[in-house]
């Protein structure tokens, strides 16, 4: 029996607690090793020797820097003139106080008799000043130790945090991909069965929503097919009765009945295209060339510019209807249809160009709605029922592809993208 899934809050809570514990442990470890080391003071004798010789002395205490310059030394931030240190240094050097400068940060009480941890001392000999000072590093050793400990803690937390984040997001991404591939009339792609409780609830909700949409689409399709089928009988009776009308009236009535039958046939075709039949591997180029030959034999201006071999997985009859509808639209509204295709890494892109006036980008999406025609006048001479593009998009969607309308080099263009067979 499968154990119940835990909430997604648990790994997040555990990660936060672990972060706090590791940060606290790092701070404790640094502190446990002792407070920041206190820099020792330099005795007066050592500093005096450095001023006399110009050499950096060895020994404990802060590092010293000795240099010579013609410019009188000036204090840095935090330093102030130290009259007592100046007098003591002048006496040690047997020099005038006017030739000596001393800027210090006062030493600790226990360091009386020595120069503190930070000082700037100068002795003028002729026109040259010899300066001894304690350079202040930007990062002291204990700073580096603390930063290194924090870096180790960050790395130690980053690795499990990455895996926890992946474990949380992976099933969510799987649900998102499955929802993107879901189509009415098609089976729902497999939903992830693992992950946190909230992810499983989301997967079940998406599956249930797809089921409701599929049931709604199936009911709509059944209703549409039933209405179209039932209209055939009264149309047949009307066709029989108009034989008794005068010839002029009979011709107009027969044309109306023919148009109604064409609309019913298109509605039935649209209903059938709610589902795609068995899929097989097929050469898309051969299918398009065969369709173009048949349309050219029937007198349509259809041309093909062959591309690379493209093998797709699909329903041959449905794909033939898709490209036939687009080619017929191109001939009807743009005088001719020029079909070509090119293969990319994982898809084939088919273009159907015409020589018409082009397409208004503001109305592109509306043209894909059922019973919306490119010719707003609905003139019977132009033909069409307004279902061709809706059928084409429906078929493409059920093949994990898409159909878009845009303006080509000479007129309108329909572009179909289908995935290549694996």
KEGU-767867 format. One record per residue (C-alpha): residue number from 1; residue in three letters; x, y, z. Coordinates in pm, whole numbers, always signed. Each point is the difference from the previous one (the first is absolute). Layout:
BEGIN
<node NUM; 'ALA'; <X; Y; Z>>
...
//
This chain:
BEGIN
<node 1; 'UNK'; <+0; +0; +0>>
<node 2; 'UNK'; <+140; +336; -104>>
<node 3; 'UNK'; <+72; +234; +288>>
<node 4; 'UNK'; <-187; +330; -8>>
<node 5; 'UNK'; <+187; +283; -167>>
<node 6; 'UNK'; <+140; +272; +219>>
<node 7; 'UNK'; <-79; +365; -45>>
<node 8; 'UNK'; <+231; +218; -207>>
<node 9; 'UNK'; <+43; +216; +311>>
<node 10; 'UNK'; <+213; -266; +176>>
<node 11; 'UNK'; <+311; +16; -223>>
<node 12; 'UNK'; <-21; +381; -6>>
<node 13; 'UNK'; <-31; +8; +380>>
<node 14; 'UNK'; <+288; -247; +36>>
<node 15; 'UNK'; <+220; +210; -230>>
<node 16; 'UNK'; <-69; +316; +201>>
<node 17; 'UNK'; <+73; -174; +330>>
<node 18; 'UNK'; <+319; -153; -141>>
<node 19; 'UNK'; <+113; +342; -122>>
<node 20; 'UNK'; <-51; +154; +344>>
<node 21; 'UNK'; <+178; -290; +172>>
<node 22; 'UNK'; <+298; +9; -235>>
<node 23; 'UNK'; <+30; +380; +29>>
<node 24; 'UNK'; <-14; -21; +380>>
<node 25; 'UNK'; <+255; -285; +4>>
<node 26; 'UNK'; <+235; +201; -222>>
<node 27; 'UNK'; <-20; +303; +226>>
<node 28; 'UNK'; <+57; -220; +307>>
<node 29; 'UNK'; <+301; -172; -160>>
<node 30; 'UNK'; <+165; +330; -89>>
<node 31; 'UNK'; <-70; +141; +346>>
<node 32; 'UNK'; <+108; -319; +176>>
<node 33; 'UNK'; <+343; +24; -159>>
<node 34; 'UNK'; <+47; +326; +184>>
<node 35; 'UNK'; <-81; +368; -46>>
<node 36; 'UNK'; <+175; +196; -275>>
<node 37; 'UNK'; <+373; -1; +84>>
<node 38; 'UNK'; <+116; +323; +157>>
<node 39; 'UNK'; <+291; +160; -173>>
<node 40; 'UNK'; <+298; +44; +234>>
<node 41; 'UNK'; <+162; +338; +53>>
<node 42; 'UNK'; <+355; +80; -110>>
<node 43; 'UNK'; <+247; +107; +272>>
<node 44; 'UNK'; <+150; +348; -25>>
<node 45; 'UNK'; <+349; -145; -52>>
<node 46; 'UNK'; <-108; -191; -311>>
<node 47; 'UNK'; <-167; +303; -156>>
<node 48; 'UNK'; <+301; +220; +81>>
<node 49; 'UNK'; <+235; -248; -168>>
<node 50; 'UNK'; <-219; -2; -310>>
<node 51; 'UNK'; <+16; +380; -21>>
<node 52; 'UNK'; <+377; +3; +47>>
<node 53; 'UNK'; <+87; -279; -244>>
<node 54; 'UNK'; <-285; +17; -252>>
<node 55; 'UNK'; <-32; -382; +22>>
<node 56; 'UNK'; <-310; -194; +95>>
<node 57; 'UNK'; <+74; -177; +327>>
<node 58; 'UNK'; <-96; -357; +78>>
<node 59; 'UNK'; <-189; -108; +305>>
<node 60; 'UNK'; <-355; -21; +130>>
<node 61; 'UNK'; <-252; +273; -44>>
<node 62; 'UNK'; <-171; +171; -290>>
<node 63; 'UNK'; <+170; +14; -337>>
<node 64; 'UNK'; <+197; +315; -64>>
<node 65; 'UNK'; <+58; +194; -318>>
<node 66; 'UNK'; <+306; +226; -31>>
<node 67; 'UNK'; <+39; +255; -278>>
<node 68; 'UNK'; <+170; +332; -76>>
<node 69; 'UNK'; <-167; +301; -154>>
<node 70; 'UNK'; <+40; +376; -29>>
<node 71; 'UNK'; <-360; +58; +107>>
<node 72; 'UNK'; <-91; +44; +363>>
<node 73; 'UNK'; <-217; -295; +109>>
<node 74; 'UNK'; <-368; +65; +68>>
<node 75; 'UNK'; <-237; -201; +218>>
<node 76; 'UNK'; <-252; -245; -143>>
<node 77; 'UNK'; <-360; -21; +111>>
<node 78; 'UNK'; <-18; -87; +367>>
<node 79; 'UNK'; <+352; +118; +84>>
<node 80; 'UNK'; <+75; +311; +198>>
<node 81; 'UNK'; <+318; +182; +106>>
<node 82; 'UNK'; <+152; -155; +313>>
<node 83; 'UNK'; <+212; +258; +184>>
<node 84; 'UNK'; <+127; -248; +263>>
<node 85; 'UNK'; <+106; -250; -262>>
<node 86; 'UNK'; <+167; +277; -198>>
<node 87; 'UNK'; <+201; +118; +302>>
<node 88; 'UNK'; <+102; -355; +95>>
<node 89; 'UNK'; <+103; -78; -357>>
<node 90; 'UNK'; <+203; +324; -30>>
<node 91; 'UNK'; <+181; -83; +322>>
<node 92; 'UNK'; <+78; -353; -121>>
<node 93; 'UNK'; <+130; +131; -331>>
<node 94; 'UNK'; <+184; +292; +159>>
<node 95; 'UNK'; <-181; +227; -247>>
<node 96; 'UNK'; <-200; +320; +17>>
<node 97; 'UNK'; <-374; -41; +46>>
<node 98; 'UNK'; <-48; +222; -307>>
<node 99; 'UNK'; <+167; -274; -205>>
<node 100; 'UNK'; <-226; -275; +135>>
<node 101; 'UNK'; <-369; -79; -59>>
<node 102; 'UNK'; <-208; -261; +174>>
<node 103; 'UNK'; <-360; -95; -82>>
<node 104; 'UNK'; <-143; -288; +196>>
<node 105; 'UNK'; <-306; -183; +110>>
<node 106; 'UNK'; <+49; -15; +373>>
<node 107; 'UNK'; <+135; -336; +124>>
<node 108; 'UNK'; <-183; -217; +247>>
<node 109; 'UNK'; <+73; +83; +367>>
<node 110; 'UNK'; <+214; -312; +38>>
<node 111; 'UNK'; <+209; +110; -297>>
<node 112; 'UNK'; <+126; +325; +152>>
<node 113; 'UNK'; <+362; +58; -94>>
<node 114; 'UNK'; <-52; -141; -349>>
<node 115; 'UNK'; <-146; +138; -314>>
<node 116; 'UNK'; <-350; -128; -59>>
<node 117; 'UNK'; <-115; -237; -265>>
<node 118; 'UNK'; <-45; +282; -252>>
<node 119; 'UNK'; <+228; +300; -40>>
<node 120; 'UNK'; <+173; +230; -249>>
<node 121; 'UNK'; <+340; +130; +109>>
<node 122; 'UNK'; <+236; +228; -191>>
<node 123; 'UNK'; <+354; +137; +48>>
<node 124; 'UNK'; <+138; +275; -218>>
<node 125; 'UNK'; <+366; -22; -90>>
<node 126; 'UNK'; <+89; +295; -218>>
<node 127; 'UNK'; <-262; +22; -275>>
<node 128; 'UNK'; <-106; -365; +29>>
<node 129; 'UNK'; <-261; -148; +227>>
<node 130; 'UNK'; <+41; -361; +109>>
<node 131; 'UNK'; <-341; -145; +83>>
<node 132; 'UNK'; <-89; -312; +197>>
<node 133; 'UNK'; <-364; -103; +3>>
<node 134; 'UNK'; <-223; -299; +49>>
<node 135; 'UNK'; <-188; -82; -321>>
<node 136; 'UNK'; <-359; -98; +56>>
<node 137; 'UNK'; <-102; -295; -225>>
<node 138; 'UNK'; <-346; +2; -151>>
<node 139; 'UNK'; <-57; -355; +125>>
<node 140; 'UNK'; <+171; -126; +310>>
<node 141; 'UNK'; <+70; -375; +36>>
<node 142; 'UNK'; <-299; -52; +223>>
<node 143; 'UNK'; <-217; +171; -262>>
<node 144; 'UNK'; <+121; -253; -257>>
<node 145; 'UNK'; <-66; -287; +243>>
<node 146; 'UNK'; <-357; +119; +55>>
<node 147; 'UNK'; <-65; +46; -372>>
<node 148; 'UNK'; <+141; -344; -78>>
<node 149; 'UNK'; <-223; -160; +263>>
<node 150; 'UNK'; <-304; +180; -141>>
<node 151; 'UNK'; <+93; -111; -355>>
<node 152; 'UNK'; <+23; -361; +114>>
<node 153; 'UNK'; <-341; +33; +166>>
<node 154; 'UNK'; <-154; +148; -316>>
<node 155; 'UNK'; <+139; -281; -217>>
<node 156; 'UNK'; <-113; -261; +250>>
<node 157; 'UNK'; <-352; +142; -14>>
<node 158; 'UNK'; <-9; +70; -374>>
<node 159; 'UNK'; <+43; -364; -105>>
<node 160; 'UNK'; <-295; -146; +196>>
<node 161; 'UNK'; <-204; +314; -71>>
<node 162; 'UNK'; <+46; -56; -376>>
<node 163; 'UNK'; <-115; -362; +22>>
<node 164; 'UNK'; <-295; +91; +221>>
<node 165; 'UNK'; <-104; +276; -241>>
<node 166; 'UNK'; <+27; -243; -294>>
<node 167; 'UNK'; <-202; -261; +184>>
<node 168; 'UNK'; <-272; +259; +63>>
<node 169; 'UNK'; <-6; +156; -347>>
<node 170; 'UNK'; <+49; -313; -216>>
<node 171; 'UNK'; <-353; -144; +44>>
<node 172; 'UNK'; <-150; +349; -33>>
<node 173; 'UNK'; <+176; +43; -335>>
<node 174; 'UNK'; <-125; -344; -105>>
<node 175; 'UNK'; <-359; +102; +76>>
<node 176; 'UNK'; <+49; +325; -195>>
<node 177; 'UNK'; <+136; -186; -304>>
<node 178; 'UNK'; <-287; -249; +10>>
<node 179; 'UNK'; <-254; +284; +24>>
<node 180; 'UNK'; <+161; +177; -298>>
<node 181; 'UNK'; <-27; -316; -213>>
<node 182; 'UNK'; <-359; -68; +101>>
<node 183; 'UNK'; <-250; +40; -284>>
<node 184; 'UNK'; <-374; -55; -16>>
<node 185; 'UNK'; <-68; -329; -176>>
<node 186; 'UNK'; <+349; -132; +74>>
<node 187; 'UNK'; <+122; -214; +286>>
<node 188; 'UNK'; <+152; +184; +292>>
<node 189; 'UNK'; <+377; -55; +21>>
<node 190; 'UNK'; <+113; -197; +308>>
<node 191; 'UNK'; <-13; +204; +317>>
<node 192; 'UNK'; <+276; -27; +263>>
<node 193; 'UNK'; <-91; -235; +283>>
<node 194; 'UNK'; <+279; +102; +238>>
<node 195; 'UNK'; <+87; +315; +182>>
<node 196; 'UNK'; <-156; +184; +288>>
<node 197; 'UNK'; <-367; -20; +94>>
<node 198; 'UNK'; <-79; +338; -156>>
<node 199; 'UNK'; <+158; -109; -331>>
<node 200; 'UNK'; <-205; -319; -9>>
<node 201; 'UNK'; <-314; +200; +75>>
<node 202; 'UNK'; <+89; +236; -286>>
<node 203; 'UNK'; <+54; -294; -238>>
<node 204; 'UNK'; <-336; -149; +91>>
<node 205; 'UNK'; <-170; +339; -42>>
<node 206; 'UNK'; <+156; +49; -346>>
<node 207; 'UNK'; <-103; -352; -103>>
<node 208; 'UNK'; <-355; +60; +123>>
<node 209; 'UNK'; <-18; +333; -181>>
<node 210; 'UNK'; <+120; -165; -322>>
<node 211; 'UNK'; <-266; -268; +43>>
<node 212; 'UNK'; <-273; +262; +35>>
<node 213; 'UNK'; <+125; +189; -305>>
<node 214; 'UNK'; <+18; -322; -200>>
<node 215; 'UNK'; <-356; -93; +100>>
<node 216; 'UNK'; <-119; +347; -95>>
<node 217; 'UNK'; <+176; -19; -337>>
<node 218; 'UNK'; <-139; -347; -66>>
<node 219; 'UNK'; <-352; +115; +83>>
<node 220; 'UNK'; <+35; +301; -227>>
<node 221; 'UNK'; <+133; -218; -281>>
<node 222; 'UNK'; <-281; -252; +38>>
<node 223; 'UNK'; <-261; +275; -2>>
<node 224; 'UNK'; <+153; +166; -306>>
<node 225; 'UNK'; <+17; -328; -188>>
<node 226; 'UNK'; <-358; -88; +93>>
<node 227; 'UNK'; <-135; +338; -114>>
<node 228; 'UNK'; <+192; -15; -327>>
<node 229; 'UNK'; <-120; -355; -65>>
<node 230; 'UNK'; <-364; +76; +81>>
<node 231; 'UNK'; <-2; +299; -236>>
<node 232; 'UNK'; <+74; -231; -293>>
<node 233; 'UNK'; <-351; -148; -8>>
<node 234; 'UNK'; <-201; +326; -30>>
<node 235; 'UNK'; <+249; +128; -256>>
<node 236; 'UNK'; <-61; -309; -212>>
<node 237; 'UNK'; <-377; +61; +17>>
<node 238; 'UNK'; <+51; +365; -95>>
<node 239; 'UNK'; <+214; -103; -295>>
<node 240; 'UNK'; <-282; -228; -120>>
<node 241; 'UNK'; <-269; +266; +39>>
<node 242; 'UNK'; <+185; +279; -181>>
<node 243; 'UNK'; <-19; -203; -318>>
<node 244; 'UNK'; <-355; +136; -36>>
<node 245; 'UNK'; <+117; +366; +7>>
<node 246; 'UNK'; <+61; +211; -310>>
<node 247; 'UNK'; <+347; -42; -144>>
<node 248; 'UNK'; <+144; +333; +123>>
<node 249; 'UNK'; <-130; -50; +354>>
<node 250; 'UNK'; <+104; -366; -7>>
<node 251; 'UNK'; <+362; +89; -84>>
<node 252; 'UNK'; <+22; +252; +284>>
<node 253; 'UNK'; <-154; -245; +248>>
<node 254; 'UNK'; <+229; -280; -117>>
<node 255; 'UNK'; <+301; +228; +53>>
<node 256; 'UNK'; <-117; +78; +356>>
<node 257; 'UNK'; <-44; -369; +76>>
<node 258; 'UNK'; <+343; -77; -143>>
<node 259; 'UNK'; <+152; +267; +224>>
<node 260; 'UNK'; <-179; -140; +304>>
<node 261; 'UNK'; <+124; -351; -81>>
<node 262; 'UNK'; <+354; +133; -34>>
<node 263; 'UNK'; <-31; +163; +342>>
<node 264; 'UNK'; <-136; -321; +151>>
<node 265; 'UNK'; <+284; -199; -156>>
<node 266; 'UNK'; <+250; +248; +144>>
<node 267; 'UNK'; <-164; -21; +342>>
<node 268; 'UNK'; <+19; -380; -10>>
<node 269; 'UNK'; <+363; +22; -104>>
<node 270; 'UNK'; <+68; +239; +288>>
<node 271; 'UNK'; <-169; -244; +238>>
<node 272; 'UNK'; <+204; -291; -132>>
<node 273; 'UNK'; <+320; +199; +42>>
<node 274; 'UNK'; <-56; +28; +375>>
<node 275; 'UNK'; <+190; -328; +18>>
<node 276; 'UNK'; <+304; -123; -189>>
<node 277; 'UNK'; <+12; -356; -128>>
<node 278; 'UNK'; <+284; -246; +26>>
<node 279; 'UNK'; <+339; +157; -48>>
<node 280; 'UNK'; <+270; -140; -225>>
<node 281; 'UNK'; <+340; +118; -116>>
<node 282; 'UNK'; <-43; +175; -331>>
<node 283; 'UNK'; <+202; +210; -242>>
<node 284; 'UNK'; <-159; +343; +22>>
<node 285; 'UNK'; <+157; +115; -327>>
<node 286; 'UNK'; <-158; -287; -195>>
<node 287; 'UNK'; <-339; +76; +156>>
<node 288; 'UNK'; <+21; +368; -97>>
<node 289; 'UNK'; <+119; -75; -355>>
<node 290; 'UNK'; <-282; -250; -50>>
<node 291; 'UNK'; <-256; +254; +123>>
<node 292; 'UNK'; <+143; +271; -226>>
<node 293; 'UNK'; <-13; -231; -304>>
<node 294; 'UNK'; <-365; -82; +68>>
<node 295; 'UNK'; <-94; +367; +41>>
<node 296; 'UNK'; <+195; +97; -314>>
<node 297; 'UNK'; <-182; -273; -199>>
<node 298; 'UNK'; <-326; +157; +117>>
<node 299; 'UNK'; <+109; +337; -142>>
<node 300; 'UNK'; <+128; +170; +318>>
<node 301; 'UNK'; <+317; +210; -20>>
<node 302; 'UNK'; <+207; -195; +252>>
<node 303; 'UNK'; <+379; -23; -14>>
<node 304; 'UNK'; <+248; -184; +219>>
<node 305; 'UNK'; <+358; +94; +85>>
<node 306; 'UNK'; <+139; -323; +151>>
<node 307; 'UNK'; <+213; +14; +312>>
<node 308; 'UNK'; <+198; -256; +199>>
<node 309; 'UNK'; <-154; -334; +87>>
<node 310; 'UNK'; <-228; +38; +302>>
<node 311; 'UNK'; <-141; -302; +181>>
<node 312; 'UNK'; <-282; +68; +246>>
<node 313; 'UNK'; <-231; -213; +209>>
<node 314; 'UNK'; <-365; +68; -74>>
<node 315; 'UNK'; <-333; -83; -160>>
<node 316; 'UNK'; <+57; +27; -376>>
<node 317; 'UNK'; <-366; +76; -80>>
<node 318; 'UNK'; <-20; +274; +265>>
<node 319; 'UNK'; <+327; +162; -110>>
<node 320; 'UNK'; <-117; -9; -362>>
<node 321; 'UNK'; <-316; +187; +102>>
<node 322; 'UNK'; <+213; +253; +189>>
<node 323; 'UNK'; <+216; +91; -300>>
<node 324; 'UNK'; <-291; -26; -244>>
<node 325; 'UNK'; <-198; +256; +200>>
<node 326; 'UNK'; <+294; +241; +13>>
<node 327; 'UNK'; <+81; -43; -371>>
<node 328; 'UNK'; <-366; +51; -98>>
<node 329; 'UNK'; <-11; +318; +208>>
<node 330; 'UNK'; <+317; +125; -173>>
<node 331; 'UNK'; <-149; -67; -345>>
<node 332; 'UNK'; <-340; +144; +94>>
<node 333; 'UNK'; <+125; +326; +151>>
<node 334; 'UNK'; <+346; +34; -156>>
<node 335; 'UNK'; <-32; -156; -351>>
<node 336; 'UNK'; <+272; -260; +56>>
<node 337; 'UNK'; <+169; -215; +263>>
<node 338; 'UNK'; <+377; -50; +20>>
<node 339; 'UNK'; <+87; -273; +251>>
<node 340; 'UNK'; <+347; -53; +140>>
<node 341; 'UNK'; <+159; -139; +313>>
<node 342; 'UNK'; <+324; -6; +195>>
<node 343; 'UNK'; <+126; -229; +274>>
<node 344; 'UNK'; <+151; +123; +328>>
<node 345; 'UNK'; <+155; -203; +279>>
<node 346; 'UNK'; <-325; -145; +133>>
<node 347; 'UNK'; <-282; +134; -219>>
<node 348; 'UNK'; <-109; +64; -357>>
<node 349; 'UNK'; <-139; +337; -103>>
<node 350; 'UNK'; <-238; +8; -299>>
<node 351; 'UNK'; <-96; +330; -164>>
<node 352; 'UNK'; <-292; +62; -237>>
<node 353; 'UNK'; <+40; +336; -176>>
<node 354; 'UNK'; <-257; +177; -217>>
<node 355; 'UNK'; <-3; +309; -221>>
<node 356; 'UNK'; <-291; +172; +173>>
<node 357; 'UNK'; <-26; +333; +183>>
<node 358; 'UNK'; <+151; -137; +321>>
<node 359; 'UNK'; <-142; -42; +349>>
<node 360; 'UNK'; <-101; +259; +256>>
<node 361; 'UNK'; <+190; -98; +319>>
<node 362; 'UNK'; <-287; +131; +212>>
<node 363; 'UNK'; <-240; -263; -139>>
<node 364; 'UNK'; <+232; -302; -17>>
<node 365; 'UNK'; <-126; -179; +311>>
<node 366; 'UNK'; <-362; +63; -85>>
<node 367; 'UNK'; <+44; -174; -337>>
<node 368; 'UNK'; <+66; -327; +184>>
<node 369; 'UNK'; <-342; +10; +168>>
<node 370; 'UNK'; <-266; -233; -149>>
<node 371; 'UNK'; <-226; +153; -268>>
<node 372; 'UNK'; <+217; +315; -31>>
<node 373; 'UNK'; <+100; +65; -361>>
<node 374; 'UNK'; <+268; +217; -151>>
<node 375; 'UNK'; <-260; +147; -239>>
<node 376; 'UNK'; <-243; +194; +222>>
<node 377; 'UNK'; <-253; +29; -283>>
<node 378; 'UNK'; <-67; -379; +10>>
<node 379; 'UNK'; <-34; +15; -377>>
<node 380; 'UNK'; <-86; -346; -128>>
<node 381; 'UNK'; <+242; +50; -287>>
<node 382; 'UNK'; <+297; -10; +235>>
<node 383; 'UNK'; <-113; -329; +155>>
<node 384; 'UNK'; <+94; -118; +346>>
<node 385; 'UNK'; <-187; -44; +324>>
<node 386; 'UNK'; <+246; +150; +248>>
<node 387; 'UNK'; <+107; -337; +145>>
<node 388; 'UNK'; <+317; -67; -199>>
<node 389; 'UNK'; <+240; +183; +230>>
<node 390; 'UNK'; <-170; -128; +315>>
<node 391; 'UNK'; <+39; -357; -129>>
<node 392; 'UNK'; <+363; +63; -95>>
<node 393; 'UNK'; <+89; +134; +344>>
<node 394; 'UNK'; <-186; -283; +171>>
<node 395; 'UNK'; <+190; -265; -198>>
<node 396; 'UNK'; <+335; +171; +57>>
<node 397; 'UNK'; <-62; +29; +373>>
<node 398; 'UNK'; <-76; -371; +21>>
<node 399; 'UNK'; <+333; -70; -165>>
<node 400; 'UNK'; <+183; +217; +260>>
<node 401; 'UNK'; <+45; +270; -267>>
<node 402; 'UNK'; <-139; +341; -82>>
<node 403; 'UNK'; <-136; +208; -286>>
<node 404; 'UNK'; <+55; +375; -27>>
<node 405; 'UNK'; <-98; +257; -260>>
<node 406; 'UNK'; <+234; +283; -96>>
<node 407; 'UNK'; <+107; +213; -291>>
<node 408; 'UNK'; <+243; -157; -244>>
<node 409; 'UNK'; <+221; +156; -269>>
<node 410; 'UNK'; <-283; +37; -258>>
<node 411; 'UNK'; <-321; -37; +199>>
<node 412; 'UNK'; <-136; -209; +282>>
<node 413; 'UNK'; <+180; -297; +150>>
<node 414; 'UNK'; <-116; -297; +207>>
<node 415; 'UNK'; <+278; -162; +200>>
<node 416; 'UNK'; <-38; -349; +147>>
<node 417; 'UNK'; <+251; -141; +249>>
<node 418; 'UNK'; <-4; -373; +81>>
<node 419; 'UNK'; <+242; -203; +214>>
<node 420; 'UNK'; <+218; -255; -179>>
<node 421; 'UNK'; <-48; -366; +82>>
<node 422; 'UNK'; <+240; -125; +262>>
//
